[in-house]
Structures are given as structure tokens and as C-alpha cells.
Amino acid sequence: MDGGSILETIGTEIIGVMSPVSICMFLVVLIVYSLSSISSSDQQVLRTAANLVYLESPTDTTSTKLEGALLNALVFVLLITLVTFLLVILYYYRFTNFLKYYIRFSAFFVLGSMGGSICLSLIQHFNIPIDSFTFVLLLFNFTIVGVISVFSQGVPILLNQMYMVALGIIVAAWFTKLPEWTTWVVLVALALYDLAAVLAPGGPLKILVELASSRDEELPALVYEARPNVGSRSGNRGPNLGLLLAGFSDGDSIELGVMSSGENVAQNGSENGEIGGVREVEIEGETSPLISDGHVANQEIRESSNESNRGRVMGRERERELEEEEERGRGIKLGLGDFVFYSVLVGRAAMYDLMTVYACYLAIISGLGCTLILLAVCRHALPALPISIALGVIFYFLTRLLMEPFVVGTSTNLLMF
């Protein structure tokens, strides 16, 4: 059975995507809370691709901050667009190996350099006793295994998923160091860019997805695959198990049917003599050289039926393997950038208040659920940032400007406990 609409299993798909997203956001919030005292004491603004034009200063006016943040967002989106089109051109001319090595090098740099810096900050903050040699050895092993897990066939899917989440956590933790105005404007600009890049006719991400689909290849990008660790999803274990049971039961029934028909062909006498003859062939088939022609025909029919049953079972096993391979490719895939910018939004909210963290988390998860439902209905690639980022930004400012003063005011006046 085909299974009908994908809406029947959308609950499992949503849980498979929302769980790693929630873990990523939770760990980023913990890192931001742990390192907030260090970052606030340093007061050092990093120069990155997201703030090439304007470095925000606390003494600047609101209009200056907004203008500089718009310029930073515009330059950042232009850089991302150029890089994405370059990746599309390289993939179009089948430089797939170069892209894979480039992405592996990027993963090595993120895990080794950026991840190592975050680990050093956490070690200094919590005063963890560890020597330099042990730290370098652990970091090197962690980085190498992460690089191997990217675009490798023999690596378990759970290990690949864990490293994808780790990459999202590290990049998001670095993006939370951006100034506040630049962060919010960049998030909104990236949501709009994602909408145009995926849905516009000449969008780079749309072209990339169509090229990968036409070639029946995986996307040359860091993508989280929300599929189970075993061959097929739990929703399809029933049909697959039924297929195996049907294979064995059908084989037994056919074999029994051939045996009874062989008995009828070989026997024109009494029923007892037929049963005895069959027993003699089964028990003494290899030891007795003198067997009647009817028994020889009966044995040949059984052997041919066994061969046909064996071929039928092997064909069904092959079909089941093909179905499992197809099932592996049907899992929902979420780009690593979605993990990063969801976590950046929640991490920025964590710098203000926990109430805004709860509101932003619920908004992002609700937007992601709406996107997955639209994906089930539309059945083609959709941008994952616009709905979640829009709801997250709206809920952040509503909570910060309206909800938080209301709750604090009523609590201090003993109107709400």
C-alpha cells in the first residue's frame, strides 16, 4: 500500500525535525548564559561578514544604528547570494568533489577553530582542570570524526545528525556576538532572502534543488536529515513485516499445493498407498534407487516450485530493499542555516530575559510546524526561515515591550503570583 498522504506520518516527521532544533536552541541559550559575563566584560565587537560596513557603538543614535544595520544586512545578503550562485555554477559543471572537500574543510575550521575557542571559554569560566595536551587531543579527535561524518556513506546517521547539531550550535554561538541592531536586521533580511532564493523562478537555492533532483543526487551542502536510525521509519515496519510474512506463507502454501497435485497425478489407486509413496520418497528419496515415474515427476515438480518460490522471495527482498532506499530519501531535510538562525534569535532573546526566550522558542517551533504542514501539502522544497523568523521577531518585541512590563508590574504590586 502506498500509504496515501504524507499527512498520516507528519507527526513523526515534525518530532524528528523539532527535537534537534530544540536541542540546538537550548544549548545555545546555555552557552550565552554561561559566557554572558565574559562577553559583557570584554566589550569587544567582532568584525565578521555580517558587520563589514558598520561597527555598532553604544553611544550611537538610534537612526545611526538602524542605518548601519541596514547596510550590514544588505552587504551580508549580497555576499551570501554571490557565494550561493558560485556554488550553483560549480555544481552545474559537476565540480561535486571540490564542493564536498570545501564543505569538509569548512566543517574542520568550524569544529576546530570556532568550537575550540568556545570550549576554551567554557573551560576558563567553569575552571575545568585539563591540561593542554589532553585538550588538543580531544579537540583533534572530535574535529576529525566530525569531518569524516560529513558526506560519508559508512557513518551512522545518528553520528551525522549529532555533528550537524554541533555545527549549528557553534556557528550560532558566534553569531550571538553581533550587535543587537545588526542581529535583528540581518535575521529579517535573511528570512526575505530565503523566501526569494527558494521560491523565485531564478533563485539560487531553487536551481540547486532542481539540479540535485534531476541528477538524483544529494545536495552538496550541510543538511540535517530527519530520518530514523534504522532502515525505514516505524510507520512502514508493518507493511515490510507483512511482506516478509506473506513471502514465507505464500511459499508454504504453493509447496503444499504442488505436493497435493503431484500426489493426484501419480496416484490412481487408493489414498493410503499414495501417502505411503510420498513418505517413501521423502524419507528414502536419496537412498532408494528404484522410484516409480510418478514419484520422480512429483519430486521434479517440488524442486521447480521451490526454485520459483526462492526466486519470488528474493525478488520481494529486492523490492523491500528498494523501498527502504526510497524511504531513506523521503525524510525531511533541513538546512544547517535554519538551525543557526533559529538559535541566534533565541540566543539574542536570552541576553534580555527568560520570558522572551520562552516566547521566541514557542514562536519558532510554531512557525516550523506550519512550514512542515505546508511542505506536506505542497510537496516541494520550501523556505524554513520566513514564518519562524517573522513570528520570533514579532513575539520578541511584543514580549519585551508589552508582556514583560505588564507581568513585572502586576507581580511587584502583588496582583499575580
Salt bridges, closest charged atoms under 4 A:
GLU13 OE2 - ARG233 NH1 1.65
GLU180 OE2 - ARG400 NH1 2.76
GLU210 OE2 - LYS206 NZ 3.49
GLU225 OE1 - ARG227 NE 2.68
ASP250 OD2 - ARG316 NH2 3.21
GLU321 OE1 - ARG318 NH1 3.54
GLU324 OE2 - ARG320 NH1 3.50
GLU325 OE2 - ARG328 NH1 2.54
GLU327 OE2 - ARG233 NH2 2.47
GLU327 OE1 - ARG330 NH1 3.55
